[in-house]
Amino acid sequence: MHGNKQHMQKDFFLFNSSKARCKSYINLREVTQRFRLSPGEYVIVPSTYEPHQEGEFILRVFSEKKNTSE
């Protein structure tokens, strides 16, 4: 899946559980959360508070160690 820029299919979300998620799902302009994850490949899914609503997102990911994210 590395470098794949296609939409994720519904089956992906049915058969792969969340590894981390924000503690509270609230309607704010900015949401910040820290996670500790094992090395691997992950999908980050930004979302809006209301369903079927489009929005712009800025995503910032920090790592304590060297990473190869794209």
N, C-alpha and C positions, 0 to 999 in steps of 0.2 A: 504494500500500500504506500510505501515511501515515495513521495513525489506525485502521488495520484491527486488530480484536481477535479475529480468527478464527484457528483452528489452521492452521499452515503445512502444506501438502500435501507428500507425498513427492517429487513432481516438482520442487518448489522446490529441495530439497536435491540432487537428481540433476543439475540443470542450472545451479546457481549454486555456484561454488567458495568455499571459506573465504577470507576476506581476512586473518584473524588468528586465532591460537589459542594457548593457553598452551603453553609449552615442554614441560612435563611434566604428565601426567595422573595425579594422585595422590589418595589418599583422605585429605584434610585438611578441617578445618572451614572454613578460610579460604584462598582462593587470590587472589593479587594479581598483576596483570600490567599493563604499560604498552604501548600501541600507538600508532603514528602512522598515521592513516587520512586519505585524501583526502576532501574534502567529498562528502557523499552520504547515502543512506539505508542503514541497516544493521539486521540482525536479530541480537540477542544471545540465544544459546540456553544457559541454565544447564542443568546435568545432574548427576545423581548418579553416584557411582563404579560402583555395581552397576546393571545393566539392570533396567527395569520397577519401579524403586523410586521412590516419591514423596518429596519433601523440600521444605522451606521455604528460600527464597533471599532474601537482601538484595543488591541490585545497586546499586552506586554508580558513577556515570560522571562524570568530571571533564573539562573542556575548557579549553584555554588561551584560546580565543576564544569569542565569543558563539555559542550553539547554540539550536536550536528543538526539542530532544527533548521527547517526551511520556512 
